[in-house]
Amino acid sequence: MDFDRFLEECGDPHMLERLFQVERYAWLALAQGLAAVISIDGEIEDVNPSWERVTGHEPETLRDSYLLEYIHFEDREKALGTMQRLITSDIGSTSFSFRFLDTSGGHKLLNWEAIYSPDHNAYFCVANEVGDAANMEVLAFRDGLTGVRNRLALERDLPMVVDRARDRGGCVLIYFIDLDGFKEVNDTLGHKAGDTLLARVAERLLACVAEEGSVYRMGGDEFIVLLNRCNGKTHAEDIASDIVRRVGETYVVAGREVTIGASVGGACFPANASSVQELVDKADQPCTRSRPRARTATVSTMSPPA
């Protein structure tokens, strides 16, 4: 694309700039792994929330800092030279690895895939931790934004879990979770803040299930929690209440205090459903007498922290 010519033909540089911002946001949101946009002078312009899960650095900390600050001293010359060659040579993309400083003071070995975009005058990069999430088969079943499992993984896991429970005479609990007030946060603070909030919610849901089950993001602000066992109605209700309580605790996002709520619907196999599809449908119904349900009012409070 001839950027200058497009700019002249467009006649509205502000609209064009907005189009590029939307394009970049979409790429960051959909990228599998640790996605980053880096300027030609090495400034980290934007990242997705996956960086916090792997390196401990919050997106707000990484943005406007410089990549050089995080590269292990022994890897700097090779890594920066490889990126520079993307501009000066005819290659379209490149792969390289280096050690990236995490918040513990140690380094994570990351494998990078990078392209240079003349239109954006920036590098578009996706990194994966070597020996962990670099396997594409693993990435296919992970939500790129939050790091929890995705819809595809649920379609793989749930039938196996239900079959195992049926064979062993056990039970399976599933919770369908909608976030109350998320749209207001997204509209008020922007999509980046919304993405960060989703990642934080996923962390809290993981804390709820610990070793007892798995968390899945279905898309948007919808999550599913799958538990491999149930110790009765009280146990099921306690978990639903714990989800509501943890999700409803205050977050700090983009320098603001944010409070949201959660609506939780649940169902149990075989008590409420005899098949996988029926189990999912029961958990997602607006109201069912046979399922545990906990609900909070939508509360969104956004103010600078004291």
N, C-alpha and C positions, 0 to 999 in steps of 0.2 A: 504494500500500500504506500502511495506517495502521500505522506502525512500533510505536507505543506499545501499540496494541491487540494486535498480533501478539505483542509481547513478553509481555503478560499471558497470552494464550492459550497461548503456548508453555510457560510455566512454568519454563523453563530458559534463562536469558539467556546462559549460557556456550555452550550448544549453538547458540543463534541466532547468537551472535557468530562461532562457528566456521563456520556456514553462509555467512555473509557473506564470511568470509576465503576460503573455497573458491571462492565465486562470483567474487571479485575476482581470485584467482590464475588461474582459468580464462580470464577475460577478458584478462588481461595476456599469458598464454601464446599465445592464439589471435589477438590483434590484429595486423594488418598495419601495419608502420611503427613509429614510436617511441611506445610506450604509456606513460601516466603516470596515477597517481591523486594528486590534489592536494587538500589540505584547503581549507576555506573561508577560512582565514587565509593561504593561499599556501604552506604547507609541502608539500614533495614527499614523499608517504607511500610510494610504491612506483613502480618503473619496470621495464620489461623490458630484457633485455640489448642490444637494438638501439641504445640510446643510446650505448654505448661505441663501436660501429662508426662512427657518424656524428659524434659530438661529442668523442669521446676520454674522456669522463667515465665511470668505472666506476659500475655501479649502486649500489655501497656508498657512493660519494661523494655521489651525488645524493640518496639517501634521507636524510630528516631535515634537508636543507638547504631553502632557500626559493627559489621560482621567481624572485622579484625580483632575486636575486643574479646571475642569468644573462641577464636581459632587457637589451638595449641601452638606455642611459639615454633616448634619444630616443623609444623605443617603449613605455616603461613605462606611461605614463598611458593610452594607447589600449588596450593589451593587458589590463591589470588592470581597466579600466572595462568592457570587453567581457565579461570573465568575471563581474564583479559583476552585470551586467544579467541573466545567466542565473538568478540567485536572485530578483531583484526584479521580473522581467517574466514573461509567460506563454510565452515562446519555449522550445522544447524543446531546441534545440541551436544552436550558432553556429560560424562559421568566422572566423579571423583569422590574420594573419601578424606575426611580429616576428623580430628578430635575436637569436640565442641564443649566448651565450659558449661557445666550445669551449676545449680544453686548450692550444691554440697561442696563445691570447690574442686570436684573431680571433673573428668571429661568423658563424654559419650562419643563413641566412634559412630559417625553418621555417614551413610552413603548418599551422595547428592546426584540428582539429575537436573541439569540446568539448560535453559535456552535464553538467548538474548533477543529482546523485542525492540527493534528500532522505533516502532510506533510509540511505545511507552517509554523508550530510553531507559530500560530497566531489564534486570534478569528476573525470570520466573523460575523458581527452584522448588523441587520437592525432595525432601530428605527422609530417610528411614534409618532406624537404628540397626546397625549390622548385627546379625545373629538373632534379631527379634522380629520386627515387623517388616523386614525386607522381603519376606516371602509373599509373593503376589496372591497365593491361595489364601493366606491368612488375611491379607488386606481386603479380599473380596467379601469377607464376612464381618468387617469392621466398619463402623460409621466414621467417616473421615473427620467429622467435626468434633465429636465427643470422645472417640476412642472405644466406646462400648460396642456391643454387637449390633448388627443391623437387621433389617427385615428378612433378608436372605438367610441370615443365620438362624432366625426364629423358625423359618420354614424348614430348615434342616434339623434343628434341635428338638422342637416341640413334639413331632411325631415319635422320635426316639425316646424321649422322656416319658410320654404317655404310654407307649408300648411296654417300656420297662416297668412302669407302675402297674399296668394291667397284669403283667406276668407275675409280679411279686406281691400282688394284692396291696399295693401302696396307693398313694394319692399324689396329686399335683396341684399346686396353687398358681394361679396366674392373675396379675393385677394390670389393669389398663389405666394409665395415668395421663390426664390432660392438665396442662399448666394454666392456672387462672391468672390473668393479668399480664401474661407474657407479651401479648400484642401491644399493650400500652407501653411497656418498656422498650420494645423494638421500635415503635413509632416515635417515642420521645428521645431516646438516647442513640438510636441508629442500629443498623444491622450488625455492626461489629460488636457492639455491646450485647446485643441479643445473642449472638453466637457464643460470646464468652459466658453469658448466663446459662445457656444450654449445657455447656461443658461443665460448669459448676454444679448444676442440677444432677448431671450424670454421676459426678463424683459422690454426691450425697446419697443417691440411690444405690450405688455400689456399696457404700458404707452400711446401708440398711440390710442388704442381703448377705454381706460378708461371704462366708464360704458355703452358704446354704443354697445359692441359686445364681441367676444371671440377669443382667440388665440389657435391654434392647431399645434402640431408638427407631421408631417406626417412620419418622419423618416429621418435619415441622416441630411442634412442641408436644408430641405424643411419644410416650415411652411404655414399655411393657417390662414387668418384673416377673420372672419365672422361678418358682421354688420347687425343689424336687420332693418335698415332703410337707405334710401338714399335721399338726398335733391337735387338731380340733378347731372348733369355731372361735374360741377365745384367742388361740394362737393366730388365726387368720386375721381377726379384728385388730389384734395388737400390732401386727405388721403394717396393716393399712394405716392405723393411727400414727405409727412411727414414720411412715413415708410422708404423711401430711405434715407432721411436726417438723421434720428435717427440711423438707422442701420449703416450708414457710418461714424458716429462720432467715434473718437479714443477710444479704449479699452486699459486697462492695464491688461495683462494676463501673468502669470508666470514671472513677473518682466520685461516684454517687452511691448512696445507700439505697438498695432496692429490696422490696419485699413482694413476693408473689405467693400464690396459693396453689393447691393441687386438688383436683377431683379424682378420686380413685374408685374404680369399679373392680370387683374381684369375682372369680369363680373357681370352683374346685372340681377336679376329676377324681373319682367318678360321682361325687355327690350331686353336682349340678349339671354334668354333661357326660355323654357317653362316647363322644368323638372329639378329635382335635378341633375341627371347625366349630362345633357347638360350644366348646370350651372358650374359644376366642370370642365368638358371638355373644355369649352370656356375659363375659367380662366387659364388653364394649356397649352393652345395652344401657340406655339412660336410667332405667330403674328396674330392678328385679328383686323380688322378695327373697330369693334364695341366695343372693350373693352379698358378701360384706361390702359396705360402701361408706367411705368417709369423705367429707367434703368441707372445704373452707370457703369463706367469702373471699372474693377477689380483693386483694389489698395491694396497692402499688404506691410506695412512698419513695420519692426521689428527692434527696436533699444532700448538699455537701456534708461529708462527715465532719463531726466536731473536732 
